[in-house]
C-alpha cells in the first residue's frame, strides 16, 4: 500500500506520512474492495487488525523516507556517505603530520635528497621531494613533514638544525622562511559530509568548485586553508592552499581544467616609505622577512629613487622594515610599490613531457593567537575554576583554528562559544562578565571601531592551542 501514499516533501526534505492519514487511506482502500465494510463494529476485533496494519505501514513508510534521505550526503549514514564519496572521488582524510617549508643554503649544485632530515630541536622533519642548491646559493622552498603525528606551531626561522649528515668541506645551512602548517586529526564525519556535498556541486557550479574539490582531495590540505579568489578588474585568480605536498597541490590545480596563465600569486604592496635615516617601509601584508633578507623594490610613486633596486633590510616588526639607506633627501612617498620576494608564494614546476608548466599558489601565513578570558558570575557556588578552564579552552581553540584563511575573528562569537561551552557547569544566565583580550604573534590587538571584528593578514590564518588560552575569574 505504501506505493499509494503521497511523498510529503518539506523544506527539510521528505517526511513520513501521519498515522491518521495512513489509517484513512487503508480503510478507504479496503472499503473500495469490500463494499459495506466498516471498521467500527462492537468488540473492536476489526479495529485491532486495522491498527496493527497501520503500524506496519508506518514502519514501511518511515523506511522509504529514510532510504530517500540516505541517497543524499545530507542524510546518508556513514557507510552510504563513504560510497557517495567514492563516486565523487572524495576519500575520508586521515590525520596528517605538521609540515614546514625549508630553504637550504650552501654551494651551488649541492643536492638535498628526498628523506633529508632537519629539526627545530624538539621535532624532526623529513624532506619530501628533494631539490638542489641553485646558483643563487639556496634551494627553492622544500616541503618537509614531521616524523611524528600531532599539531604544534612552527615559528618562522625555528627549523635550523641539520640532522642528516653533510660531507666534510660543504657548508650547508637551513631555515624556514615562513611558519609551518600544524597537523590535523582524522577528518570528522561532519567535515567529510561537507566535502562530499561540495564535490557534488562541482559539476554543476563549474571550474572554481571543481578546483576546490581536486585540491581538497590532496592529503594534508586543510579545508579551512583552501580558497580560490577572483581578483578585481579581470586580474586573474589567487589560489590559497595550506598543507599538502606542493607538487600534488600544483598537479591538482593543473588537472582542474584551469587556465594557469590566469593564476596570480600574492603581492606584497608598499603602503608607505618614510623620509628618514634609515628609510622605513610599511607593507600591506605580513612581510615574513628576517633581518638580512635582500629585497627588490619597484613601482613606487613619489620616492622613485628606491625603484628597481636591491636592499638588505633590517626588520622592525611584522609590517615594517628599514632599507639601510638614508631617504631623508628623497622625494616624499605618495603611493604604489611592490616588494619581492614574496615568501608566501610557492611555485612548482610540472613536467608534462616535453613541456614544463609553472603553477603558483599562496601558502597562507600562520598567525599565533593568545586569548585571555576574564569572567564572573552571580552564582555563589559552581563546580570549580578548573572545570571552567577545562571546558572553555578546547572550545575557544576549535573556534579559532576553524576560521577560514583570510577571515577575521569575532569577539562576540568567542563570548558565545565560551558561554555555551561552560553551560553544563555554569548557566549563561548566571554570567555577569565575559571579557576577551586577544594578541596576535605576541602583539595585543583591538577590534575594529564599533565592532567585535579582529582582522589579521588577509591571506593568513589563525592558530592557537589550549595553553595559549588563559581563563580566569575576575
C-alpha positions in Angstrom: 0.0 0.0 0.0 3.0 2.4 0.5 3.0 3.0 -3.2 -0.4 4.7 -2.8 0.8 7.1 -0.2 1.9 10.5 -1.3 5.6 11.5 -0.8 5.4 14.5 1.5 8.3 16.9 0.7 9.0 19.8 3.0 11.8 22.3 3.2 13.7 19.8 5.3 13.2 17.0 2.8 10.8 14.1 2.7 8.9 13.3 5.9 6.8 10.2 7.0 3.0 10.3 6.4 0.9 10.8 9.6 -0.5 7.5 11.0 -4.1 9.0 10.9 -3.7 9.6 7.1 -2.4 6.1 6.7 -5.4 4.7 8.6 -7.9 6.7 6.5 -6.2 5.5 3.2 -6.2 1.9 4.4 -9.8 1.8 5.4 -10.8 3.6 2.1 -8.9 1.1 0.1 -10.4 -1.9 1.9 -13.9 -0.4 1.6 -13.4 0.0 -2.1 -12.5 -3.7 -2.4 -15.2 -4.9 0.0 -18.5 -2.9 -0.3 -20.2 -2.4 3.0 -17.1 -2.9 5.0 -16.8 -0.9 8.2 -14.1 -0.8 10.9 -16.4 0.4 13.6 -18.1 -2.7 14.9 -18.7 -3.8 18.6 -15.9 -5.8 20.1 -13.1 -3.9 18.4 -11.8 -7.0 16.6 -11.6 -5.3 13.2 -10.2 -2.1 14.9 -7.3 -4.2 16.4 -6.5 -5.6 13.0 -6.5 -2.2 11.2 -4.3 -0.7 13.9 -1.8 -3.5 13.5 -1.8 -2.9 9.8 -1.4 0.8 10.2 1.6 0.3 12.5 3.2 -2.0 9.9 2.6 0.5 7.1 4.0 3.3 9.2 7.3 1.4 9.6 7.4 0.8 5.9 6.7 4.4 5.1 9.5 5.5 7.5 11.9 3.1 5.9 11.0 4.6 2.5 11.7 8.2 3.7 15.0 7.1 5.3 16.1 5.5 2.1 15.3 8.6 0.1 17.2 10.7 2.6 20.2 8.4 2.6 20.7 8.9 -1.1 22.0 12.4 -0.4 25.0 13.4 1.7 22.6 15.3 4.0 21.0 12.2 5.4 23.3 9.3 4.4 24.7 7.1 7.2 28.4 6.6 7.4 28.5 3.7 5.1 26.4 5.3 2.3 28.3 8.6 2.8 31.6 6.7 2.1 30.1 5.2 -1.1 28.9 8.6 -2.3 32.4 10.0 -1.6 34.0 7.2 -3.7 31.6 8.1 -6.6 32.8 11.7 -6.4 36.4 10.7 -5.9 36.5 12.1 -2.3 38.2 10.0 0.3 37.9 10.4 4.1 41.1 12.3 5.2 43.3 10.7 7.7 45.4 12.5 10.3 48.4 14.4 8.8 51.6 15.5 10.4 52.8 19.0 10.9 54.7 20.3 7.9 57.1 23.2 7.1 58.8 24.7 4.0 62.5 24.8 4.3 65.3 26.6 2.4 68.8 25.2 2.2 71.8 27.4 1.7 75.3 26.2 0.5 77.4 25.6 -2.5 75.6 25.7 -5.9 74.9 22.3 -7.2 74.7 20.5 -3.8 71.7 18.1 -3.9 69.3 17.9 -1.0 67.9 14.4 -1.4 64.4 13.2 -0.6 64.5 11.9 3.0 67.0 14.6 4.3 66.1 15.3 7.9 66.1 18.7 9.7 65.0 19.7 13.2 63.9 22.6 15.4 65.4 21.0 18.4 62.1 19.4 19.5 60.8 17.7 16.3 62.3 16.3 13.2 61.1 17.0 9.7 61.8 15.0 6.5 62.3 16.5 3.0 59.6 15.1 0.8 60.7 15.9 -2.8 64.3 16.9 -2.6 66.0 19.7 -4.5 69.2 21.3 -5.4 71.1 24.5 -4.3 70.9 26.9 -7.2 73.4 29.4 -8.5 71.9 31.9 -6.0 73.3 29.8 -3.2 69.9 28.5 -2.0 67.2 26.0 -2.9 63.6 26.7 -3.5 61.3 26.2 -0.6 61.2 22.4 0.0 58.3 20.7 1.8 59.2 18.9 5.0 56.9 16.7 7.1 57.3 15.9 10.8 58.3 12.3 11.7 55.6 12.1 14.4 51.9 13.0 14.4 50.5 15.9 16.3 49.7 19.6 15.9 52.0 22.3 17.0 53.2 25.8 15.9 56.3 26.1 13.9 57.5 29.7 14.1 59.4 31.3 11.3 63.2 30.6 11.5 62.9 27.9 14.1 63.9 24.8 11.9 67.6 25.4 11.5 69.3 22.1 12.6 70.6 19.6 10.1 70.1 16.0 11.3 71.2 14.2 8.2 75.0 14.4 7.7 76.7 16.6 5.1 80.1 15.7 3.7 83.1 17.4 5.2 84.0 20.6 3.4 80.5 21.5 2.5 78.9 24.3 4.5 75.2 23.8 4.3 72.6 25.5 6.5 68.9 25.7 6.5 66.0 27.7 7.8 62.2 28.0 7.4 61.3 31.4 5.9 57.6 31.0 6.8 55.8 29.4 9.7 54.8 25.7 9.3 51.3 24.3 9.0 50.1 22.3 12.1 48.9 18.8 11.5 45.3 17.8 11.7 43.5 14.9 13.3 41.3 12.4 11.4 38.5 14.1 9.5 35.2 14.2 11.3 32.0 12.8 9.7 30.6 16.4 9.5 33.6 17.7 7.7 33.6 14.8 5.3 29.9 15.2 4.6 30.6 18.8 3.7 33.3 17.9 1.3 31.1 15.3 -0.4 28.4 17.9 -0.8 30.9 20.3 -2.3 32.1 17.6 -4.7 28.5 17.0 -5.8 28.2 20.7 -6.6 31.5 20.7 -8.6 30.0 19.5 -11.9 27.1 22.0 -11.8 28.9 25.0 -10.4 31.9 25.0 -12.6 35.6 25.4 -12.5 36.2 27.1 -9.1 34.2 24.5 -7.3 35.9 21.7 -9.2 39.3 23.1 -8.4 38.5 23.2 -4.7 37.3 19.6 -4.9 40.5 18.4 -6.5 42.9 20.4 -4.3 40.9 19.4 -1.2 41.5 15.8 -2.0 45.3 16.2 -1.7 46.5 14.6 1.5 47.3 17.2 4.2 45.4 20.1 2.6 43.3 21.7 5.4 39.7 22.6 4.2 39.7 25.9 6.1 43.0 26.9 4.5 41.8 26.5 0.9 40.4 29.5 -1.0 40.0 30.3 -4.7 39.7 34.1 -5.0 38.8 36.0 -8.2 40.9 39.2 -8.4 39.2 42.5 -9.3 39.4 44.1 -12.8 39.9 40.8 -14.5 43.1 40.3 -12.5 43.1 36.6 -12.6 42.7 34.1 -9.7 44.6 33.7 -6.5 44.7 30.2 -5.0 45.4 29.9 -1.3 46.3 26.4 0.0 47.6 25.4 3.4 49.1 22.0 3.8 49.8 19.2 1.4 52.7 18.3 -0.9 53.3 21.3 -3.2 53.7 19.2 -6.3 50.5 17.3 -5.6 48.7 20.6 -5.0 50.1 22.1 -8.2 49.0 19.0 -10.1 45.5 19.2 -8.7 45.3 22.8 -9.9 46.7 21.8 -13.3 44.2 19.0 -13.6 41.2 21.2 -12.9 40.8 22.4 -16.4 42.2 25.7 -15.1 44.0 28.3 -17.3 47.2 28.5 -15.3 48.1 31.7 -17.2 45.3 33.4 -15.1 46.8 32.3 -11.8 48.4 35.1 -9.8 50.4 34.9 -6.6 50.3 37.1 -3.6 51.5 40.7 -4.0 53.4 42.4 -1.1 52.4 46.0 -1.6 54.1 49.0 -0.1 51.8 51.4 1.8 54.5 53.9 3.0 58.2 54.7 2.9 59.5 57.3 5.4 61.9 60.1 4.7 64.4 59.0 7.5 67.8 57.6 8.2 67.3 54.7 7.6 64.1 54.8 5.4 61.4 52.6 6.7 59.0 50.6 4.5 55.5 49.6 5.6 53.7 46.7 3.8 50.0 45.8 3.5 50.6 42.2 4.5 52.9 40.4 6.9 56.2 40.6 5.1 57.6 37.4 6.8 61.2 38.7 6.3 64.1 38.2 8.7 66.9 40.8 9.1 69.5 40.4 6.4 66.9 39.5 3.7 67.7 41.0 0.3 64.6 42.6 -1.3 63.8 44.3 -4.6 61.5 47.3 -4.9 59.7 48.6 -7.9 56.7 50.6 -8.9 56.9 53.3 -6.2 55.5 56.7 -7.0 56.9 59.8 -5.4 60.1 58.3 -3.8 61.1 56.9 -7.2 64.8 56.7 -6.3 64.2 53.4 -4.5 62.8 51.8 -7.6 64.5 48.9 -9.4 67.0 48.5 -6.5 68.0 45.8 -4.1 68.2 46.4 -0.4 69.5 44.4 2.6 66.8 45.0 5.2 66.5 45.2 9.0 63.2 44.0 10.4 61.3 46.4 12.7 58.1 44.4 13.1 55.8 42.2 11.1 54.7 45.0 8.8 57.8 47.3 8.8 61.5 47.1 7.8 64.3 49.5 7.1 66.2 49.8 3.9 69.7 50.6 5.2 69.9 53.9 3.3 69.2 57.5 4.2 66.0 58.6 2.4 65.8 62.0 4.2 66.6 63.9 1.0 64.4 61.7 -1.3 61.1 62.9 -2.7 58.2 62.0 -0.4 56.4 58.7 -1.0 53.0 59.1 -2.5 51.6 55.7 -3.5 52.3 52.3 -5.0 55.2 49.9 -4.9 55.8 46.2 -4.7 58.4 44.2 -2.7 59.8 40.9 -3.8 60.4 38.1 -3.0 57.0 37.3 -1.5 57.8 34.3 0.7 54.2 33.0 0.8 54.2 32.3 -3.0 55.0 28.7 -3.8 55.8 27.7 -7.4 56.0 24.1 -8.5 57.3 23.0 -11.9 55.2 20.3 -13.5 56.8 18.3 -16.3 54.2 17.1 -18.8 56.8 15.9 -21.3 58.1 17.6 -23.3 56.5 20.7 -21.8 57.1 22.3 -18.3 54.4 24.3 -16.6 54.9 26.6 -13.6 52.0 26.6 -11.1 51.9 29.2 -8.3 49.8 29.1 -5.2 49.8 31.0 -1.9 50.9 29.3 1.3 48.9 31.2 4.0 51.0 32.7 6.8 50.3 31.5 10.3 49.2 33.9 13.0 49.6 32.7 16.6 46.7 33.8 18.8 46.8 34.1 22.5 43.5 34.7 24.3 42.7 35.9 27.9 39.1 35.4 29.0 38.1 37.1 32.3 34.7 36.0 33.5 32.5 36.4 36.6 29.2 35.1 37.9 26.3 35.8 40.3 26.3 32.2 41.4 27.7 31.7 44.9 28.8 28.2 44.1 29.8 26.5 40.8 31.8 23.3 40.1 35.3 24.8 40.0 37.5 27.2 38.1 39.4 24.2 36.8 36.2 22.9 35.3 35.5 26.2 33.6 39.1 26.2 32.1 38.8 22.5 31.0 35.6 23.2 29.1 36.4 26.7 27.8 39.9 26.2 26.4 39.2 23.5 23.8 36.0 25.2 22.6 37.8 28.5 22.0 40.8 26.8 20.4 38.4 24.9 18.0 36.7 28.2 17.1 40.0 30.0 16.3 41.5 27.1 14.4 38.4 26.6 12.3 38.4 30.1 10.9 39.0 30.1 7.2 42.1 31.7 5.7 41.7 35.5 5.4 38.6 35.6 7.6 38.5 37.7 10.8 38.0 36.6 14.4 34.9 37.9 16.2 35.0 38.6 19.9 31.2 38.3 20.2 31.4 34.8 18.8 34.2 34.0 21.3 31.9 35.1 24.1 29.1 32.9 22.8 31.4 29.9 22.3 32.7 30.3 25.8 29.3 30.6 27.5 27.9 27.6 25.5 31.0 25.5 26.4 30.6 26.0 30.2 26.8 25.9 30.3 26.8 22.5 31.8 28.5 23.8 35.0 27.6 27.5 34.9 24.3 28.5 33.1 24.7 31.6 30.8 22.0 33.4 32.9 24.4 33.4 35.8 27.3 35.0 33.9 27.9 38.7 34.6 31.1 39.3 32.7 32.9 37.8 29.7 35.8 40.0 28.7 38.1 38.7 25.9 41.5 40.1 25.1 43.5 38.9 22.1 47.1 39.1 20.9 48.4 38.0 17.5 52.0 36.9 17.3 52.7 38.4 20.7 51.1 41.8 19.9 47.9 42.9 21.6 45.2 43.8 19.1 41.8 45.6 19.4 38.7 45.1 17.4 37.7 47.5 14.6 35.9 50.5 15.9 32.4 49.8 16.9 32.6 46.1 16.2 34.0 42.8 17.6 36.0 42.1 14.5 39.7 41.4 14.6 41.2 41.2 11.1 44.6 39.7 10.6 46.6 39.1 7.4 44.1 39.0 4.6 45.7 35.8 3.3 46.7 34.3 6.6 45.1 32.0 9.2 44.9 32.0 12.9 46.2 29.2 15.1 46.2 28.6 18.9 46.4 25.8 21.4 44.9 25.3 24.9 48.0 26.5 26.8 47.8 29.8 24.9 44.3 30.4 26.3 44.1 31.9 29.8 40.7 31.7 31.6 40.3 33.4 34.9 37.6 34.7 37.2 37.7 38.3 38.0 
